[in-house]
Amino acid sequence: VPMVAPGNVQVHVINSTLAKVHWDPVPLKTVRGHLQGYKVYYWKVQSLSRRSRRHIEKKILTFRGNKTFGMLPGLEPYSSYKLNVRVVNGKGEGPASPDKVFKTPEGVPSSPSFLKITNPTLDSLTLEWGLPTHPNGVLISYILKFQPINNTHELGPLIEIRIPANESSLILKNLNYSTRYKFYFNAQTSVGSGSQITEEAVTIMDE
């Protein structure tokens, strides 16, 4: 098997889900056989928004021939990763380079895990929601938009409310009685707004 590990491993983080890795080629005589390529082992150490450590799954990408760089796609935003590089010949892999740590920046969050609308009165509705399953960063706020729908399914004016990130419920007041409303709800990090969840509810007709 090859004798030495690739040197000077560098990681350039391109965005929240993509990084480029490059390394110096090993001297050909240390390959001790036919150079087949290089393997990059990489794995997520932890999410930076949640301190939980789960089962660490190593991923491997193979770059054929004498390539000295490669792209690592499909990374998770706002996470800490480690990687190392090994040279491969027909017999197997050489030793691993020292582990390199890199961090991906924040991304936009996934949609809130649920939006529930309860306690209808003549002029109010209660909204409850769950955190996004993948915050992909530090949540800074939620954005709620809503509008009335009349009997002919026309949409009325859209109202927008910004809600602090630490809230998980809201009582909407001053609504019209016996009116159907459509709600659009999403979370935001400093990067931008995530995908929205939609729901409809009706205020009651009379007490």
N, C-alpha and C positions, 0 to 999 in steps of 0.2 A: 504494500500500500504506500501512498505518498508519504514523504518524510516530514514536510513542513507545512505550516498553516499559512494562508494568504496574510500579507501584512497591510498595515495602513488602511484598515477598514473605516470608511466614512459613510455617514448617513445624512442625506439631505431631505428634510421633510418638506414635501411640496404643498400638501393641503391636509385637511383633517382625515382623509382616508387613503392617502397615497404618499409613499416615500421612495427615494432613489438611493440605492446602496452602491458604492464602488470600492474596489480593493486593488492592491498591487498584485500582478501575476507572480506565481512562485517560479523560481528558476527551474527550467525544464528538466535539468538532471535530477532534481529532487522528486520529480513526479514518479520516477522508477517504473516507467511504463507509458502507455498511450494516454495522453491527456484527454479525458472525455468532457470535462467541464468543471464547473464550480457549483456547490450547493449552498444555499442560504437557509439557515434554520432561524425562524423567528417566532416569537410568542408574546402574548399579552401578559404583563406582570400584574397590572391592576388598572381599574378605571379610576380616573382622578376625581370623579364626582361621587363615587361610592367607594368606601374603603374596603369593601368585601373582596376577599381573595377566593377565587373559585378554582376548580380543576384547570390546571394549565395545559393547554393543548398546543403542542409545537406544530408549526406548519413548515413545509419544506418546498422551496422553489429551486429547480435545477436550470442552470444556464449553460448551454452546450458550448464546447470548444474553448477558445481562449478569450472569451468575453471577460471584461473586468468591471462590468457594472450591470445592474438590473433594477427593475421596478418592483415594488411591493404594493400591489393593489388591495383593496378591500379591508383596509385597517379600520378600527373603530375610533371615532373621534374622542378627544379628551382622555387619552389612555397612555399608560407607560408601557413600552415594549423593550425587549432585548433581542439581539440577533448575533449570530456568528457565521463565519464562512469557512467552508472546507473544500479542498481540491479532490477531484475524483479521477481515478484511473480504472482500467478494466478489472482490477482486483478489489477495489473498494474505495473508501474515503480516507483522506489524511486527517491529521489532528485539526481541531477547531481553533479558529482565531479567538482571542479573548472576547468575552461578551461585550457588546456595545449597547448602551442604553439610549433610547430616544423617546420623545414624547410627541403625541399628535395634538394639534390645537383643537379648540372647541369647534363643534359643528352645530347645526340646527337640531332641536329636539324632535323625537317622534311625537305623535299626537297624544294628548292626555289619555290615560288608560280608560276612563269612562266619563260620561256626562249624564247626570240623572236630574230630572226636573220633577219636583214634588210640591205638595201643599198649595194647590191652586186656590186663590181667593178671587174676589171680584177684580182686584187691581194689582195683584202680586203673584209671583212665582218664586219658589226656592230652587236654586241650582247647587248641585254638589258635583265634585269632580275628583279624579285621581291623578296622581303624578304621571308624567310620561314614563313608559317602561325604559326608554333610553333617553336620559336627559341630554347626553352628548355635550355637556358643559354645565355651567352654573345658570340655573333659571333666573331670569330677572323679572319676568312678569307673565301674566296670561292676557290674551286679548279676546274679549267677548264682543261679537257683533250680533245684532238681532234686528228683525223687521217683522211687521205684521203681514199676514196673508189674508186677503179678503175672500169672499165666497166664490169669486170667479178666478181664484188662484193667482191674482195679481199681487206682486210684492210691494209693500209700502216702503217708506224711507228707512235706510239702514242706520242704526245707532251703534256707536262703538264705545266700549268701556275698557280701560286698562286696569287690571287687577294685580295687586302685589303678589309676588311668587310664593309667599308663605301662607296665602289664604287657600282654603279648600271648599268654601261655600259662600253663597251670596244670596240675599233676598232682593229681587228686582221689584221695585215699587212703581206706582204711578202708571200702571199699564191700563189698557182699555178692557172693559169687561166683555166676556163672551167673544174673545178674539183669539185666533190661532197665531202663534208666533213661531218663526224659524230662527234657530240659534246656530252660530258658527263659533267654534271655540278652539284656540290653539295656545301653545306655550312659546316663549321666546328665550333665547340666550343672546349674548352680545353679538353673535354672528347674524342672527335673524330669526324669523318666525318658522316654526315647524308646521307639519301638516295638520289640517284642522279636522275636528270631529263635528258632526252636525246633528241636531235634534229638533223636534217640534213639540210644542205644548200649547194648551188652551187654557185661558182664564175662565172662571166659571160664570154662568149666565146670571144667576141671582142667588142670594144667600138662602 
